[in-house]
Amino acid sequence: MQNSSGASGHSLIEIQPWRDWVSVTKPGILASNLFCTFAGYCLASRLKFDDLTLIFILFGTTLVVAAASMLNNFLDRVRDLKMERTRVRPLPSRRLKPRNVLIAGIITGFVGLATLYIFVNPLSAALGFIGLFVYVVIYTAWLKPTSTWSTSIGGISGSMPPMIGYCGFSNELELGAWLLFLFLFLWQPPHFWSLGILKKEEYRAAGYPLLPVIKGVYRTKIQMLPYVVSLFFVNYLLFDYNYVGVGYLIVSGALLIIWLIACLHGLITKNEARWASNNFRLSLYFLTFSLLMMIFEIALF
């Protein structure tokens, strides 16, 4: 029994640091960004894969997004102590040393950008650098602790992965790349503001001037609407310029109508927490199934 217990304890000691290192890369966000990157590549290539190029695109993007997350964790470590959902992260709980995460983030970002530059093309590396710079410097270091504009401007960084995927194949900033940028840029604020409403007291305690904290929940719900409505126009342009077919337009449009109705319902709901949680999930369903339908339709036709 003693040998078994000792082995188990040793195993936990060995495994836990790796789990912490994985967690500072924010694997959920990483997976979402890679899916968007792959969708962008599919849209540009029409599934005529250059397997090696695609591997380097995904590998380089993985490193760049992981670096952005690590540097975000490094910069947010003090304020994370004030939020219930973030105080158990490896840096605020001191399971990882800030200097080690900072160095790892810088090296990972450099290797990721170099991979895109050398093995894909300079344009994809430039887009990766823009995403990394905006997320770490403009969003995390500057706007997040000082301005309600953090969510909207920070959306630029989240819009880079599908452009990297698209331009990794096309090697030029075509209309399709810009439409993917708009799609992700418009999707992000109403998506994140739903979480902001759900966790507004935690953001208030941490000192983050998020829109629901500064302007109030109702104003935030109103501000979601133009973003969601604008997505209808982006979807139509994707269809009108033959990037997607009628199947995508119907499926994505139906999901968008459901999401818009949910946003409008938020203006009269009395259970804000439940509404915010449901709206957050709806935004994820819209993004996921829209991109899946895009890929599926390309595969069929």
Number of C-alpha atoms within 10 A of each C-alpha: 6 7 8 9 10 10 12 12 11 11 11 10 11 11 10 12 14 10 11 15 16 13 17 23 22 18 15 9 14 19 13 16 21 20 19 27 26 22 24 29 29 24 23 21 18 15 13 12 12 10 9 10 16 20 13 19 31 24 16 28 28 23 24 31 30 26 29 29 23 29 28 23 27 24 18 18 20 14 17 22 18 17 18 14 11 18 16 14 19 22 24 21 14 11 14 16 13 19 10 10 21 18 14 17 26 16 14 21 26 16 17 26 23 17 23 28 20 11 18 23 21 18 19 30 26 16 21 27 19 15 23 26 15 21 27 23 17 16 25 22 16 14 20 22 17 15 15 18 16 22 21 17 18 23 24 21 25 24 26 30 33 28 32 33 29 30 28 30 24 18 16 14 14 13 13 21 24 16 18 24 23 18 23 22 21 23 24 23 23 25 22 18 25 27 18 24 26 20 19 22 15 19 21 17 14 17 16 21 20 25 22 24 21 15 12 13 21 14 13 22 21 15 15 22 15 12 19 23 15 14 20 17 12 18 23 16 17 20 16 13 11 11 18 20 17 13 14 25 21 14 15 25 18 14 19 23 15 15 22 21 12 17 23 15 13 20 15 10 13 10 9 17 15 13 19 23 15 15 23 21 15 20 22 15 16 21 20 16 15 22 21 17 20 23 21 14 16 18 12 6 7
